[in-house]
């Protein structure tokens, strides 16, 4: 977490705006994903449920620079998820975010409010779409010189509400997963080279489950990370560290796990990884480690046509809080092959072929799903 340099944010607001009216800067937001045909929209059963589907959204980002001392930004993006045959899965989502930036001498401040109501497509251990609401209040402050050495302190209050809609008829996500997170963190940041920042992080998190206090927990994380420049031969960021969970339930064991996330690109090559621990919905006593690694390559076939491919290999290893015994491992492999051409503004529109495969020896799964369809990207 970084409070962001005030003057860098100001320059970005001015450069990225598509329309200026008085003190206001406006940018339209276009969302187009998963538009096409899936041979099955569910990932949790061998029987296939094919359908035509798509996520469509049109929103707006508005910003204002007030007296060269404050920057106010707000963006709202409603998205409609369409299914031709499976009408019960049609739903609206909405993502809203408002942020304020300011500075005082060597201090940079950022305050943000986020409210997301999401119809989430299948991901991680979830094999079918589900609803959740996320609200977040956050604040960050930097002290020091962003071009040399600075300290960041931050706070986040998250609320996750999964509602009362039954999941797979027998699981109550509200009971298992609805919770609040209170996060306090500190970074020591050092600029190395011209635009690269090296940082050390400490973070403390309190988890409070609204309907299942037996899952309450505290966690401490220490990590080292690198944030690379947005414009340069190598772009992206990554971090690695350890996270320790201390459950409040005396019957649960403490859990220590590596943690990290990274996404780094050089020219047309990309590498990414994620190592995270999650509370599982399958049982109040269970958690799982998600370890995912992958990469991609992209090339221009002509001035107005590019092609690319990505591959991701992930494992979800499920454990018990009671004795840390290993319960089972699910393996997820994903491939994507795509073509893209320039569209409007700074976007490109493309066509992709996607392959998703889930295998689990213990649960007897070997599921392959294929998708053909279009997408919209904000880069070309």
Secondary structure, 3 states (H helix, E strand, C coil): CCCCCHHHHHHHHHHHCCEEECCEEEEEEEEEEEEEEECCCCCCCCCCCCEEEEEEEEEEEEEEEECCCEEEEEEEEEEEEEECCCHHHCEEEEEEEEEEEEEECCEEEEEEEEEEEEEECCECCECCCEEEEEEEEEEEEEEECCCCEEEEEEEEEEEEECCCCCECCCECHHHHHCEEEEEEEEEEEEEECCCEEEEEEEEEEEEEECCCHHHCEEEEEEEEEEECCCCCCEEEEEEEEEEEEEECCCCCCCEEEEEEEEEEEECCEEEEEEEEEEECCCCCCEEEEEEEEEEEEEEEEECCEEEEEEEEEEEEEEEECCCCCEEEEEEEEEEEEEEEEECCCCCEEEEEEEEEEEEECCCCEEEEEEEEEEEEECCC
